[in-house]
Amino acid sequence: MYYIAICDDDINYIKYMKRMLLDSGINKEEVLFYEYESGEELINGTKSVERIDLLILDMQLKEYDGNKTAKLFRQEFPSSVIVFCSGVCQPTVESFETTPFRYLLKEYTEKHMLKELEAVIREMKSKVIEPVVIGTFRYQDVKLNLCDILYIAIARNGSRIYVSPEAVKFEYDKRLISRKKIDVLYNELKDFGFEYAHNSYIVNLDHIKRKGTKELELSDGTILSIARSKEKQLRQAFAKYKSRKY
């Protein structure tokens, strides 16, 4: 899932920008839009938001102008892609202090705007960083890439991580402990190919070798049961993941 914020005092332009973004290389099902009509609303509204991948920001805003808004936003989201847009303003030295990726003019034709936004979407996608999971073995923290993880199950004081045997650098009987509970890990990993197969565990969809309605087989031969309540959710997530991958 990608998280895109659009800040403009013209609600019609926000609608236009959403339509153009959806036409420029991103599916409606994989994006969540946040809409703001002032700089103050953006800064206050994103205080409770953990992640913004892309900000489309009007430079001509009242009270908090584009430059001030961008500076405050950048303090909270240092890795987000920022794109300025304006009807009449031209870039200044101050405009580039927050390292915007593009400076778009509202007068662009739709064809020109689409071309610019295609580049913006490519940049956004390239910057979305895959999370790293921290596992513990004998009181030592081990950083795990997602491709190394088969599945994660509920444990007494957190979660138990089962590691692929192909990750030969790990000599931990394929299991490590995470201090995070499984629901927390799921929220962090659901956009990166992990899904519930049972209330007790989430699986790495990339490691599913065979899947039925009642059980699945992982790449190492592990057989896991599928809870009836999770079968539809898992089936849909697995099909969507495979279609994106290929």
C-alpha positions as CSV (number, residue, x, y, z in Angstrom):
1,M,0.0,0.0,0.0
2,Y,1.2,3.5,-0.9
3,Y,0.2,6.5,1.2
4,I,-0.2,9.8,-0.7
5,A,-1.1,13.2,0.7
6,I,-2.4,16.0,-1.5
7,C,-2.5,19.5,0.0
8,D,-4.3,22.3,-2.0
9,D,-6.9,24.9,-1.2
10,D,-8.8,24.0,-4.3
11,I,-10.8,20.8,-3.8
12,N,-11.3,20.4,-7.5
13,Y,-7.6,20.4,-8.1
14,I,-7.2,17.7,-5.4
15,K,-9.7,15.6,-7.3
16,Y,-7.9,16.3,-10.6
17,M,-4.5,15.3,-9.1
18,K,-6.0,12.1,-7.7
19,R,-7.3,11.1,-11.1
20,M,-4.0,11.9,-12.8
21,L,-2.0,9.9,-10.2
22,L,-4.3,6.9,-10.8
23,D,-3.7,7.2,-14.5
24,S,0.1,7.4,-14.1
25,G,1.1,4.0,-12.8
26,I,-0.6,3.2,-9.6
27,N,-3.7,1.1,-8.9
28,K,-6.7,2.4,-6.9
29,E,-6.5,-0.7,-4.7
30,E,-2.9,-0.1,-3.6
31,V,-3.1,3.6,-2.6
32,L,-4.6,5.5,0.3
33,F,-5.1,9.2,-0.3
34,Y,-5.0,11.9,2.4
35,E,-6.6,15.2,1.4
36,Y,-5.8,18.6,3.1
37,E,-6.9,22.1,2.1
38,S,-4.3,24.1,4.1
39,G,-0.8,23.7,5.4
40,E,-2.0,23.8,9.0
41,E,-4.5,21.0,8.3
42,L,-1.7,18.9,6.7
43,I,0.7,19.4,9.6
44,N,-1.9,18.7,12.2
45,G,-3.5,15.9,10.3
46,T,-0.3,13.9,9.7
47,K,0.7,13.9,13.4
48,S,-1.2,10.7,13.8
49,V,0.0,9.2,10.5
50,E,3.0,6.9,10.6
51,R,3.9,7.0,6.9
52,I,3.5,9.3,3.9
53,D,5.2,8.1,0.7
54,L,4.4,11.1,-1.5
55,L,3.2,14.7,-0.8
56,I,1.8,16.8,-3.6
57,L,1.9,20.4,-2.1
58,D,0.5,23.6,-3.5
59,M,2.9,26.5,-3.0
60,Q,0.2,29.2,-2.8
61,L,-1.4,28.5,0.6
62,K,-2.6,31.0,3.2
63,E,-1.0,31.2,6.6
64,Y,1.5,28.3,6.1
65,D,2.7,28.8,2.6
66,G,4.2,25.9,0.6
67,N,7.8,26.4,1.8
68,K,6.9,26.6,5.5
69,T,4.6,23.7,5.2
70,A,7.2,21.6,3.5
71,K,9.8,22.4,6.1
72,L,7.5,21.3,9.0
73,F,6.4,18.2,7.0
74,R,10.0,17.2,6.3
75,Q,10.8,17.2,10.0
76,E,8.4,14.4,10.5
77,F,8.8,12.6,7.2
78,P,12.4,12.9,6.1
79,S,12.2,10.2,3.4
80,S,9.0,11.1,1.7
81,V,8.9,12.3,-1.9
82,I,7.8,15.9,-2.1
83,V,6.3,17.5,-5.2
84,F,5.5,21.1,-5.4
85,C,2.8,22.5,-7.7
86,S,1.8,26.0,-8.4
87,G,-0.3,28.2,-10.7
88,V,2.0,31.2,-11.0
89,C,4.9,30.9,-8.5
90,Q,8.3,30.0,-9.8
91,P,10.9,28.0,-7.9
92,T,13.2,29.9,-5.5
93,V,16.3,28.9,-3.6
94,E,14.1,28.4,-0.5
95,S,11.9,26.0,-2.5
96,F,14.8,23.5,-2.8
97,E,15.8,23.4,0.9
98,T,13.3,20.5,1.4
99,T,14.7,18.6,-1.6
100,P,11.5,18.4,-3.7
101,F,11.6,15.8,-6.5
102,R,9.5,18.0,-9.0
103,Y,8.1,21.5,-9.3
104,L,4.9,21.2,-11.4
105,L,2.9,24.0,-12.9
106,K,-0.8,23.8,-12.9
107,E,-1.0,25.1,-16.4
108,Y,0.5,21.9,-17.8
109,T,-1.6,20.1,-20.3
110,E,-2.9,16.7,-19.1
111,K,-0.4,15.0,-21.4
112,H,2.5,16.9,-19.9
113,M,1.2,16.4,-16.3
114,L,0.8,12.7,-16.9
115,K,4.4,12.4,-18.1
116,E,5.6,14.3,-15.0
117,L,3.5,12.2,-12.6
118,E,4.7,8.9,-14.2
119,A,8.2,9.9,-13.1
120,V,7.0,10.9,-9.7
121,I,5.3,7.5,-9.2
122,R,8.5,5.7,-10.2
123,E,10.5,7.7,-7.7
124,M,8.0,7.1,-5.0
125,K,8.0,3.3,-5.6
126,S,11.8,3.2,-5.6
127,K,11.9,4.9,-2.2
128,V,9.5,2.7,-0.4
129,I,11.9,0.8,1.8
130,E,11.2,-2.8,2.8
131,P,11.2,-3.1,6.6
132,V,13.7,-5.2,8.5
133,V,12.5,-7.6,11.3
134,I,14.5,-7.9,14.4
135,G,14.8,-11.4,15.9
136,T,16.5,-12.3,19.2
137,F,18.7,-15.4,19.8
138,R,20.5,-15.9,23.1
139,Y,20.0,-12.3,23.9
140,Q,21.5,-11.1,20.7
141,D,19.5,-9.1,18.1
142,V,19.6,-10.4,14.5
143,K,18.3,-8.3,11.6
144,L,16.2,-10.4,9.2
145,N,15.4,-9.6,5.6
146,L,11.8,-10.5,4.7
147,C,12.9,-13.0,2.1
148,D,14.6,-15.0,5.0
149,I,11.3,-15.5,6.9
150,L,9.0,-18.4,6.3
151,Y,6.3,-17.5,8.9
152,I,5.8,-15.9,12.2
153,A,3.8,-17.4,15.1
154,I,2.4,-16.3,18.4
155,A,4.8,-16.8,21.4
156,R,4.4,-16.1,25.1
157,N,6.1,-12.7,25.2
158,G,6.0,-11.7,21.6
159,S,6.3,-13.8,18.4
160,R,8.4,-16.7,17.1
161,I,10.1,-16.3,13.8
162,Y,10.7,-19.3,11.6
163,V,13.6,-18.8,9.1
164,S,14.1,-20.4,5.7
165,P,16.8,-23.1,5.7
166,E,18.2,-21.3,2.6
167,A,19.3,-18.5,4.8
168,V,22.4,-20.5,5.8
169,K,23.9,-17.6,7.8
170,F,21.3,-18.3,10.5
171,E,22.2,-21.2,12.7
172,Y,19.3,-20.9,15.1
173,D,17.3,-24.0,14.4
174,K,15.3,-21.8,12.0
175,R,13.6,-20.0,14.9
176,L,14.1,-16.6,16.6
177,I,12.0,-14.6,19.0
178,S,10.6,-11.1,18.3
179,R,9.6,-8.9,21.2
180,K,6.7,-7.6,19.1
181,K,3.3,-9.2,19.2
182,I,2.0,-10.8,16.0
183,D,-0.6,-8.2,15.3
184,V,2.0,-5.5,15.4
185,L,4.3,-7.4,13.0
186,Y,1.3,-8.0,10.7
187,N,0.5,-4.3,10.4
188,E,4.2,-3.7,9.6
189,L,4.5,-6.5,7.0
190,K,1.0,-6.8,5.4
191,D,2.1,-4.5,2.5
192,F,5.1,-6.6,1.9
193,G,3.7,-10.1,1.3
194,F,2.6,-11.4,4.7
195,E,-0.9,-12.6,5.5
196,Y,-2.7,-14.4,8.3
197,A,-3.3,-18.1,7.6
198,H,-4.5,-18.7,11.1
199,N,-5.1,-16.5,14.2
200,S,-1.8,-18.0,15.5
201,Y,0.5,-17.2,12.6
202,I,1.2,-15.1,9.5
203,V,3.0,-16.5,6.5
204,N,5.3,-15.1,3.9
205,L,3.3,-15.4,0.7
206,D,6.5,-15.7,-1.3
207,H,7.4,-19.0,0.4
208,I,4.0,-20.7,-0.2
209,K,4.8,-23.7,-2.5
210,R,1.3,-25.2,-2.5
211,K,-2.0,-24.0,-1.1
212,G,-5.3,-25.7,-0.6
213,T,-8.4,-24.7,1.3
214,K,-7.4,-26.4,4.6
215,E,-3.6,-26.4,4.5
216,L,-0.6,-25.0,2.8
217,E,3.0,-26.1,2.2
218,L,5.9,-23.7,2.5
219,S,9.2,-23.8,0.5
220,D,11.0,-25.9,3.2
221,G,8.2,-28.5,3.3
222,T,6.5,-27.2,6.4
223,I,2.8,-27.9,6.4
224,L,0.5,-25.4,8.1
225,S,-3.2,-25.5,8.6
226,I,-5.5,-22.8,7.3
227,A,-8.2,-21.5,9.6
228,R,-11.6,-21.5,8.0
229,S,-12.1,-17.9,9.0
230,K,-8.8,-16.9,7.3
231,E,-9.1,-19.0,4.1
232,K,-10.8,-16.3,1.9
233,Q,-8.6,-13.5,3.2
234,L,-5.5,-15.6,2.5
235,R,-6.6,-16.7,-0.9
236,Q,-7.3,-13.2,-2.1
237,A,-4.0,-11.9,-0.7
238,F,-2.1,-14.7,-2.3
239,A,-3.7,-14.2,-5.7
240,K,-3.2,-10.4,-5.5
241,Y,0.5,-10.9,-4.5
242,K,1.2,-13.3,-7.3
243,S,-0.4,-11.0,-9.9
244,R,1.7,-8.0,-8.7
245,K,4.9,-10.1,-8.7
246,Y,4.4,-11.5,-12.2
